Amino acid sequence: MLADTPEIKRLTVQFKEWQASHHANYVSVANERDALHKQLAEQQSAYCRLNEHNHECEKLLDGASSLLGEIAKSGQLYRECTDKSSITGQRIAAILASVAVFQPETYKPEPADSELDKEGGWQMNPCKQGHLDVGAAGGVAHCYQCDEKIVASTTQEAFELWNTTHASTTSN
């Protein structure tokens, strides 16, 4: 018969090898597709969680905005807002703690030991108007509330000039 010829046997073996090779390729591609489907499902789940967190942050920020509106209407002082023993300070601290979960930590280089206060950071004196919300970066020491500033060639120099020209207040 024709099926018993060496050429037919050789072509049959060749076809079976080709078929096995293509089946292996198909299985590999199917596995890759399944892995991509799994990765897509994980990413969609992460996206949903991110949206939920975003929604929660928006609610917290709305609450913070409402709270700040209440503070502005009632004429309460900034210090009460930062005083964690007051109800207002506790509410603000709770909101900040909730929102902080979603904020990345910022990198802060370590200053030399002589520049550190007891808590491990630079201690700046209040501005001339008494605002405590002050900072130094990029060669500028400044007040975030009234925009008072001192410019120097380095941040350390601006920090030192600020503290020499602004009186220290002791708090207790």
Secondary structure as GFF3:
##gff-version 3
##sequence-region A 1 172
A	DSSP	three_ten_helix	2	4	.	.	.	ID=ss1
A	DSSP	alpha_helix	6	74	.	.	.	ID=ss2
A	DSSP	alpha_helix	78	82	.	.	.	ID=ss3
A	DSSP	alpha_helix	87	100	.	.	.	ID=ss4
A	DSSP	three_ten_helix	113	115	.	.	.	ID=ss5
A	DSSP	beta_strand	134	137	.	.	.	ID=ss6
A	DSSP	beta_strand	140	143	.	.	.	ID=ss7
A	DSSP	beta_strand	149	151	.	.	.	ID=ss8
A	DSSP	alpha_helix	155	165	.	.	.	ID=ss9
###
